[in-house]
Amino acid sequence: MAGDATSLAEAIREGRLTACEAMEASLAAAGRWTEIGAIVHLDPTLGRAAAEDADIRLRRAPNGRQIAPFLGVPSLAKDLGGPFAGLPVAAGSHLLDRSPNVADESELAARFRVAGLCFFGLTTVPEMGLALASEPAIGPVCRNPLDAARTPGGSSGGAAAAVAAGIVAIAHATDAGGSIRVPAACCGLFGLKATRGAIPAGPFFGNHLGGIASELALCRSARDLAEIFDAAAGHARGPFADPSLSPALPGPLRIGLLAETGEGYPTDPARSEAVEAAACALEAEGHSIVTMHWGAFAAAVGASGQTLRDIIAVNLANFFGSAGLDAGRAERLTQAFFSHGSQLEATALWATLEAAVHASHAIWCLFDQVDCILTPMLASAPLPIGAFPFDHDDIDLQIRRMTAFAPLAALANVTGFPALTLPFGVDRDGLPLPVQIMAPMGNDRLLLCLAARLERQGRWQHRFAVAGLTQ
C-alpha cells in the first residue's frame, strides 16, 4: 500500500527502519520532487536532530506507541500560522525575515512534537494566505503532484503537495477559509477544520483571525487524522471556552444531502455525483438521507464570504502596522486587502460580524433536522496554475473566485462548525472526487468516524508511496 503516517510509525517502532532512515528518505524525496514547489524552506540539520532524538526515545522505551503515536515520523510545518521553533515563517512574503526562529513555539507545535513528529522544513503558501492556490511572487509556484498543470490548492497547498507526493505522510496546515480542506480536496487527502476553540491557537494568537482560523494537519488516511486530532485537541487555553467534544453518535444518523450549489456557484456533475454516492454508501449502512437545497445555505454562504474578506483585511492592516512593514512592497492584491482593512469603519466591520452571527444561527437551525450534512467540497477539478492571480486590486473578485471554486468552504470557518473533507472517487482525469461533511459544534469525532466508514469503500488510492515505505 502507499502508506500513511500510522504505517510509517509502525515500521519505525517495529525496527524495519529507524527514524533517522525515515528522515533521510523524506529528505531524498524532497530533492526528487523539487519541481512541484512544495517546500519553501528546508533544514536537514533540524530534521536529523529531531530524528536522532526519536531513535533515542525508542531505544529507551521500545513500545514507542505508548510514548507517541507518530514517534519518528518526518513532517513539515506551514509557512503561516503558529510558530515552530527553529523554522523561520515568512507567510510567503519577502516582507518577513527568514532569519531562524530559535525559541518561539505555539502550543499546537509543542503538541505535534509530543506526538512524535519530526519537522525539517516549511511548505509553500500564497502571500499572507490570501488565495486557494499557492503561488507566491517570491516562489516557488506550488503544483499538484497529480497534475503539474493544476494547483494543489491553498493556502496549505505546499503541505498538500508534499503529503500527496509522499515526501511526508502528514503535514501541519491551517484553515481560515478552506485552507486545509481545499488542498486536501485537490490532492486526494483528508483534512478537518475543527470546532471553533477545539485546537489551541496560542500563546501568540497571530493566526487567530477573530476565531475563523483553525490549525491541524493534512493526512493520507482517516485514522491519521483522528490520531492527530486526539493529540492536539482540548485545553486550548483561550480565547474561547473549551468545546465539549462528543463521541461519535450511536445508532442511525439523519444525514443531510446537499448535492447542488446553486446557479451562482454551480458544481460540476461528477462532483455532485460523488456526494450522492457517499450518501448512498451511508444509507446502505442504515442511516437515513434528508435532501437539502441550496436556498437554505445561500444567505449564510454570502455572509461568510464578506466576513472572510473583512476579517483578513483588518487583521492584515493591524499586522502590517504593528510589525512596521511597508505594505507598498507587498504583492498588488495583498496591498488591496491591506487598504480595505485600513479604511474599513468600525460600524461596517460590526455589521459584518453581526451577519456572521446570523449565519451561524441559520446553520444551527439546519442541525435541528439532521445530525450532519454531506456537501460538495469543490465545484470543479483543481484549477489551472494561475487561476488566482495577485496582479490586480479587486478583493471582491478574489472572494468570488474562491467561493466559485469551493462554495461551502468559508461557511464552516465563519460559523464555527467542524467540517471534514475526504476523497470519494476518481474522475476521468485521475483526479480525486472530494466530499465534505459538516456537523454541529463538538461533533468532530462523528465526522472522523464517518470519514473512516467512507474510506473503507476504497474509492480512492494514493498514487505515490510515502518516503521510507514500499508499496
C-alpha positions as CSV (number, residue, x, y, z in Angstrom):
1,M,0.0,0.0,0.0
2,A,1.0,3.6,-0.5
3,G,1.0,4.1,3.3
4,D,0.2,6.7,5.8
5,A,1.8,8.2,9.0
6,T,0.5,5.4,11.2
7,S,2.1,2.7,9.0
8,L,5.4,4.6,8.9
9,A,5.3,5.0,12.7
10,E,4.7,1.2,13.0
11,A,7.6,0.5,10.7
12,I,9.9,2.6,12.8
13,R,8.5,1.1,16.1
14,E,9.0,-2.4,14.8
15,G,12.6,-1.8,13.7
16,R,12.0,-2.1,10.0
17,L,13.7,1.3,9.7
18,T,14.9,3.9,12.1
19,A,13.6,7.4,12.5
20,C,16.9,8.6,11.0
21,E,16.4,6.4,8.0
22,A,12.8,7.7,7.6
23,M,14.2,11.3,7.7
24,E,16.8,10.6,5.1
25,A,14.1,9.1,2.9
26,S,12.0,12.2,3.3
27,L,15.0,14.5,2.5
28,A,15.7,12.5,-0.6
29,A,12.1,12.6,-1.7
30,A,12.1,16.4,-1.2
31,G,15.1,16.5,-3.6
32,R,13.3,14.4,-6.2
33,W,10.1,16.5,-6.0
34,T,11.6,20.0,-6.3
35,E,9.6,20.7,-9.5
36,I,6.3,20.7,-7.6
37,G,7.5,23.6,-5.3
38,A,6.0,22.2,-2.2
39,I,8.8,23.2,0.2
40,V,9.9,26.8,0.6
41,H,12.4,26.3,3.4
42,L,14.5,23.1,4.1
43,D,16.6,22.5,7.3
44,P,18.1,19.0,7.1
45,T,20.1,19.6,10.3
46,L,17.0,20.4,12.3
47,G,15.2,17.3,10.9
48,R,18.1,14.9,11.5
49,A,18.4,16.2,15.1
50,A,14.7,15.5,15.7
51,A,15.0,12.0,14.2
52,E,18.1,11.2,16.3
53,D,16.2,12.2,19.4
54,A,13.2,10.0,18.3
55,D,15.6,7.0,17.9
56,I,17.0,7.6,21.4
57,R,13.5,7.7,22.8
58,L,12.7,4.4,21.1
59,R,15.8,2.7,22.4
60,R,14.8,3.7,25.9
61,A,11.2,2.6,25.6
62,P,10.8,0.2,22.6
63,N,7.0,0.3,22.8
64,G,7.0,3.8,21.3
65,R,3.2,3.7,20.7
66,Q,2.8,4.3,24.4
67,I,5.1,7.3,24.1
68,A,3.8,9.0,21.0
69,P,1.6,7.8,18.1
70,F,3.9,9.3,15.4
71,L,7.3,8.9,17.0
72,G,10.0,9.4,14.4
73,V,7.7,10.3,11.5
74,P,9.1,13.2,9.4
75,S,6.8,16.2,8.9
76,L,6.7,19.8,7.6
77,A,5.2,22.9,9.1
78,K,3.3,25.5,7.1
79,D,4.9,28.9,6.2
80,L,2.0,30.5,8.0
81,G,0.4,30.0,11.4
82,G,1.6,29.1,14.9
83,P,5.4,29.2,15.0
84,F,7.6,26.1,15.2
85,A,10.9,26.6,17.0
86,G,13.8,26.7,14.5
87,L,11.6,27.3,11.4
88,P,11.5,30.9,10.1
89,V,7.9,31.5,9.0
90,A,7.6,34.3,6.4
91,A,4.0,33.8,5.2
92,G,5.0,33.6,1.5
93,S,6.3,37.1,1.5
94,H,9.7,38.8,1.1
95,L,8.5,41.4,3.7
96,L,9.2,39.0,6.5
97,D,12.7,38.0,7.6
98,R,13.8,34.3,7.1
99,S,16.2,34.5,10.0
100,P,15.9,31.5,12.3
101,N,13.2,31.4,14.8
102,V,15.1,29.9,17.7
103,A,12.6,29.9,20.7
104,D,9.1,30.8,19.7
105,E,6.8,27.8,19.7
106,S,3.0,27.6,19.6
107,E,1.1,25.2,21.9
108,L,0.0,23.3,18.8
109,A,3.6,22.9,17.6
110,A,4.5,21.6,21.0
111,R,1.7,19.0,20.9
112,F,2.8,17.9,17.5
113,R,6.3,17.3,18.8
114,V,4.9,15.4,21.8
115,A,3.0,13.2,19.3
116,G,6.4,12.3,17.8
117,L,6.5,14.3,14.6
118,C,10.0,15.4,13.4
119,F,10.0,18.7,11.5
120,F,12.5,19.6,8.8
121,G,11.1,22.5,6.8
122,L,8.3,24.8,5.7
123,T,5.7,24.4,3.0
124,T,4.7,26.9,0.3
125,V,1.8,29.3,0.8
126,P,0.4,32.3,-1.2
127,E,1.4,35.7,0.2
128,M,-0.3,36.1,3.6
129,G,-2.5,33.1,2.8
130,L,-4.8,35.1,0.5
131,A,-5.7,32.5,-2.1
132,L,-6.9,29.0,-2.7
133,A,-3.7,28.4,-4.7
134,S,-0.1,28.6,-3.5
135,E,1.9,30.7,-6.0
136,P,3.8,33.4,-4.1
137,A,5.7,36.0,-6.1
138,I,8.9,35.1,-4.1
139,G,8.4,31.5,-5.3
140,P,8.2,28.7,-5.7
141,V,5.0,28.1,-7.6
142,C,3.4,25.1,-6.0
143,R,2.0,22.4,-8.3
144,N,-0.3,19.5,-7.8
145,P,1.7,16.2,-7.9
146,L,-1.3,14.5,-9.5
147,D,-1.3,17.0,-12.4
148,A,1.5,19.6,-12.5
149,A,-0.6,22.0,-14.7
150,R,-3.0,22.3,-11.8
151,T,-3.0,23.9,-8.3
152,P,-2.8,21.8,-5.2
153,G,-5.0,24.4,-3.6
154,G,-4.2,26.9,-0.9
155,S,-3.3,28.3,1.3
156,S,-1.9,25.0,2.6
157,G,-1.0,24.0,-0.9
158,G,2.6,23.1,-0.2
159,A,1.6,20.9,2.7
160,A,-1.0,19.0,0.5
161,A,1.5,18.6,-2.4
162,A,4.2,17.2,0.0
163,V,1.8,14.7,1.6
164,A,0.2,13.6,-1.7
165,A,3.7,13.1,-3.3
166,G,4.8,11.1,-0.3
167,I,7.6,13.5,0.8
168,V,6.0,13.3,4.2
169,A,2.9,11.3,5.4
170,I,1.4,14.1,7.4
171,A,2.0,17.9,7.5
172,H,0.9,20.9,9.6
173,A,-1.8,23.1,7.9
174,T,-4.1,26.0,8.7
175,D,-7.7,26.9,7.6
176,A,-9.3,30.3,7.7
177,G,-11.4,30.0,4.6
178,G,-11.0,26.4,3.4
179,S,-7.2,26.4,3.5
180,I,-6.9,22.8,4.9
181,R,-9.9,21.3,3.2
182,V,-9.5,22.8,-0.3
183,P,-5.9,21.5,-0.7
184,A,-7.0,18.1,0.7
185,A,-9.7,18.0,-1.9
186,C,-7.3,18.9,-4.7
187,C,-4.8,16.2,-3.7
188,G,-6.9,13.3,-2.5
189,L,-6.2,13.8,1.2
190,F,-8.1,14.0,4.5
191,G,-8.5,17.4,6.2
192,L,-10.5,18.7,9.2
193,K,-11.4,22.3,10.1
194,A,-12.2,21.6,13.8
195,T,-14.9,23.0,16.0
196,R,-14.0,26.6,17.0
197,G,-11.9,26.5,20.1
198,A,-11.0,22.8,20.0
199,I,-7.5,23.3,18.7
200,P,-5.0,25.7,20.5
201,A,-4.3,29.0,18.8
202,G,-1.8,30.5,21.3
203,P,0.1,31.6,23.1
204,F,0.9,34.1,20.3
205,F,-2.6,34.1,18.6
206,G,-1.0,35.5,15.4
207,N,-3.2,33.4,13.2
208,H,-6.4,33.6,15.3
209,L,-8.3,35.8,12.9
210,G,-11.2,36.5,15.2
211,G,-11.9,32.8,15.6
212,I,-12.4,31.9,11.9
213,A,-8.9,30.3,11.7
214,S,-8.1,26.8,12.8
215,E,-4.9,24.7,12.6
216,L,-4.3,21.0,12.3
217,A,-2.9,18.8,9.6
218,L,-3.2,17.3,6.1
219,C,-3.3,13.5,6.2
220,R,-3.4,10.4,3.9
221,S,-6.0,8.5,6.0
222,A,-8.9,8.9,8.3
223,R,-7.0,7.1,11.1
224,D,-4.1,9.6,10.9
225,L,-6.5,12.5,11.1
226,A,-8.3,11.0,14.1
227,E,-4.9,10.4,15.8
228,I,-3.5,13.9,15.3
229,F,-6.9,15.4,16.3
230,D,-6.8,13.5,19.6
231,A,-3.2,14.5,20.1
232,A,-3.9,18.2,19.5
233,A,-7.5,18.9,20.7
234,G,-8.7,20.3,24.0
235,H,-7.5,22.6,26.8
236,A,-6.7,25.3,24.2
237,R,-6.3,28.0,26.9
238,G,-8.4,30.6,25.2
239,P,-9.7,32.7,23.8
240,F,-12.9,30.6,23.8
241,A,-14.2,28.1,26.3
242,D,-13.2,24.6,25.5
243,P,-16.0,23.0,23.5
244,S,-17.5,19.7,24.7
245,L,-16.1,17.2,22.2
246,S,-18.7,14.4,22.0
247,P,-18.0,10.8,21.0
248,A,-19.5,9.6,17.7
249,L,-23.3,9.4,17.9
250,P,-24.5,5.8,18.2
251,G,-27.3,4.4,16.1
252,P,-28.7,5.5,12.7
253,L,-28.0,9.1,11.7
254,R,-30.1,11.7,9.8
255,I,-27.7,12.7,7.1
256,G,-28.5,15.9,5.2
257,L,-27.6,15.7,1.5
258,L,-26.8,18.9,-0.4
259,A,-25.6,17.9,-3.9
260,E,-26.1,21.2,-5.7
261,T,-24.7,24.6,-5.0
262,G,-27.0,26.9,-6.9
263,E,-26.8,28.8,-10.2
264,G,-24.3,31.3,-9.0
265,Y,-21.7,28.7,-7.9
266,P,-22.6,25.5,-9.8
267,T,-20.8,22.2,-9.0
268,D,-19.9,20.0,-11.9
269,P,-21.9,16.8,-12.3
270,A,-19.0,14.4,-11.4
271,R,-18.5,16.1,-8.0
272,S,-22.2,16.2,-7.3
273,E,-22.5,12.6,-8.1
274,A,-19.7,11.8,-5.7
275,V,-21.6,13.4,-2.9
276,E,-24.7,11.4,-3.9
277,A,-22.6,8.2,-4.0
278,A,-21.3,8.9,-0.5
279,A,-24.9,9.4,0.7
280,C,-25.9,6.1,-0.8
281,A,-23.0,4.3,0.9
282,L,-24.0,5.7,4.2
283,E,-27.7,4.9,3.6
284,A,-26.7,1.3,2.9
285,E,-25.3,1.2,6.4
286,G,-28.7,2.1,7.9
287,H,-28.6,5.9,8.0
288,S,-31.4,8.0,6.7
289,I,-30.9,10.6,4.0
290,V,-32.6,14.0,4.1
291,T,-32.4,16.0,0.9
292,M,-31.4,19.7,1.4
293,H,-31.4,22.6,-1.1
294,W,-29.1,25.5,-1.8
295,G,-31.6,28.1,-0.8
296,A,-31.2,27.1,2.8
297,F,-27.5,27.9,2.6
298,A,-27.2,30.8,0.1
299,A,-27.5,33.7,2.6
300,A,-25.1,32.2,5.1
301,V,-22.6,31.5,2.3
302,G,-22.8,35.1,1.1
303,A,-22.3,36.4,4.6
304,S,-19.3,34.1,5.1
305,G,-17.5,35.5,2.0
306,Q,-18.0,39.1,3.2
307,T,-16.8,38.2,6.8
308,L,-13.8,36.4,5.5
309,R,-12.9,39.4,3.3
310,D,-13.3,41.9,6.2
311,I,-11.6,40.0,8.9
312,I,-8.5,39.0,6.9
313,A,-8.2,42.6,5.6
314,V,-8.4,44.2,9.1
315,N,-6.1,41.6,10.5
316,L,-3.6,42.3,7.7
317,A,-3.8,46.0,8.3
318,N,-3.2,45.5,12.0
319,F,-0.3,43.1,11.4
320,F,1.5,45.3,8.9
321,G,1.1,48.3,11.3
322,S,2.3,46.5,14.4
323,A,5.2,44.9,12.6
324,G,6.2,48.1,10.8
325,L,6.0,46.5,7.4
326,D,5.8,48.6,4.2
327,A,2.6,47.4,2.5
328,G,3.7,49.1,-0.7
329,R,6.3,46.4,-1.2
330,A,3.7,43.6,-1.0
331,E,2.0,41.9,-4.0
332,R,-0.7,44.1,-5.5
333,L,-3.7,42.1,-4.2
334,T,-2.1,42.0,-0.7
335,Q,-1.9,45.7,-0.9
336,A,-5.6,45.9,-1.8
337,F,-6.6,43.8,1.2
338,F,-4.4,46.0,3.4
339,S,-6.0,49.1,2.0
340,H,-9.5,47.8,2.6
341,G,-8.6,46.8,6.2
342,S,-7.1,50.2,6.9
343,Q,-10.1,52.1,5.7
344,L,-12.9,49.9,7.0
345,E,-15.1,51.7,9.5
346,A,-15.8,50.0,12.8
347,T,-19.5,50.2,12.2
348,A,-19.1,48.4,8.9
349,L,-17.0,45.7,10.5
350,W,-19.6,45.3,13.2
351,A,-22.3,44.8,10.7
352,T,-20.2,42.1,9.0
353,L,-19.7,40.3,12.3
354,E,-23.5,40.6,13.1
355,A,-24.2,38.9,9.7
356,A,-21.8,36.1,10.6
357,V,-23.7,35.6,13.9
358,H,-26.9,35.2,12.0
359,A,-25.3,32.8,9.5
360,S,-24.1,30.6,12.4
361,H,-27.6,30.6,13.9
362,A,-29.1,29.7,10.5
363,I,-26.8,26.6,10.2
364,W,-27.6,25.7,13.8
365,C,-31.3,25.6,12.8
366,L,-30.5,23.2,10.0
367,F,-29.0,20.8,12.5
368,D,-32.4,20.6,14.2
369,Q,-33.3,18.5,11.2
370,V,-30.1,16.4,10.6
371,D,-27.1,15.1,12.5
372,C,-24.6,16.1,9.8
373,I,-24.6,17.5,6.3
374,L,-22.9,16.0,3.3
375,T,-21.9,18.5,0.6
376,P,-19.5,19.1,-2.3
377,M,-16.1,20.4,-1.4
378,L,-15.0,21.7,-4.7
379,A,-17.2,22.9,-7.6
380,S,-14.7,21.6,-10.2
381,A,-11.5,19.8,-10.7
382,P,-8.4,21.6,-9.3
383,L,-7.9,24.8,-11.3
384,P,-5.0,25.5,-13.6
385,I,-1.9,27.2,-12.3
386,G,-2.5,31.0,-12.5
387,A,-6.3,30.8,-11.7
388,F,-5.8,33.1,-8.6
389,P,-3.6,35.9,-9.8
390,F,-2.4,38.7,-7.5
391,D,-1.8,41.3,-10.2
392,H,-5.0,43.2,-9.5
393,D,-6.6,45.0,-6.6
394,D,-10.2,43.7,-6.8
395,I,-10.6,41.9,-3.4
396,D,-14.2,41.1,-4.1
397,L,-13.3,39.4,-7.3
398,Q,-10.8,37.3,-5.3
399,I,-13.5,36.3,-2.8
400,R,-15.9,35.4,-5.7
401,R,-13.3,33.3,-7.4
402,M,-12.6,31.4,-4.1
403,T,-16.3,30.9,-3.5
404,A,-16.9,29.7,-7.0
405,F,-14.2,27.1,-6.6
406,A,-15.2,26.0,-3.1
407,P,-18.7,27.3,-2.4
408,L,-19.1,25.8,1.1
409,A,-15.5,26.2,2.4
410,A,-15.6,29.5,4.3
411,L,-19.0,28.7,5.8
412,A,-17.5,26.4,8.4
413,N,-14.8,28.9,9.3
414,V,-17.2,31.8,9.8
415,T,-19.9,29.8,11.6
416,G,-17.5,27.8,13.8
417,F,-18.8,24.3,12.9
418,P,-16.4,21.4,12.2
419,A,-16.1,20.3,8.6
420,L,-14.1,17.4,7.1
421,T,-13.2,16.6,3.5
422,L,-12.1,13.3,2.1
423,P,-11.7,11.8,-1.4
424,F,-14.6,9.6,-2.6
425,G,-13.8,8.5,-6.1
426,V,-11.8,9.5,-9.1
427,D,-12.7,11.5,-12.2
428,R,-11.9,10.7,-15.8
429,D,-8.5,12.5,-15.5
430,G,-7.5,10.5,-12.5
431,L,-8.1,13.4,-10.0
432,P,-9.9,12.9,-6.7
433,L,-13.7,13.5,-6.3
434,P,-13.9,15.0,-2.8
435,V,-16.9,15.4,-0.5
436,Q,-17.3,17.4,2.7
437,I,-19.2,16.6,5.9
438,M,-20.3,19.2,8.4
439,A,-21.6,18.6,11.9
440,P,-22.8,20.5,14.9
441,M,-20.1,22.0,17.1
442,G,-18.3,19.4,19.2
443,N,-19.1,16.6,16.9
444,D,-15.6,16.3,15.3
445,R,-15.3,12.7,16.2
446,L,-18.6,11.9,14.4
447,L,-17.0,13.4,11.3
448,L,-13.9,11.3,11.8
449,C,-16.0,8.2,12.2
450,L,-18.0,8.8,9.1
451,A,-14.8,9.5,7.2
452,A,-13.4,6.2,8.2
453,R,-16.5,4.4,7.1
454,L,-16.4,6.1,3.7
455,E,-12.7,5.5,3.3
456,R,-13.4,1.7,3.7
457,Q,-15.3,1.9,0.4
458,G,-11.9,2.0,-1.3
459,R,-12.8,4.6,-3.9
460,W,-9.5,6.4,-3.8
461,Q,-6.0,5.1,-3.9
462,H,-2.9,7.2,-3.3
463,R,-0.7,7.4,-6.4
464,F,2.6,7.8,-4.6
465,A,4.1,5.9,-1.7
466,V,5.3,7.5,1.5
467,A,9.1,8.1,1.6
468,G,10.6,5.2,3.6
469,L,7.8,2.8,2.8
470,T,7.4,0.4,-0.1
471,Q,4.2,-0.2,-1.9
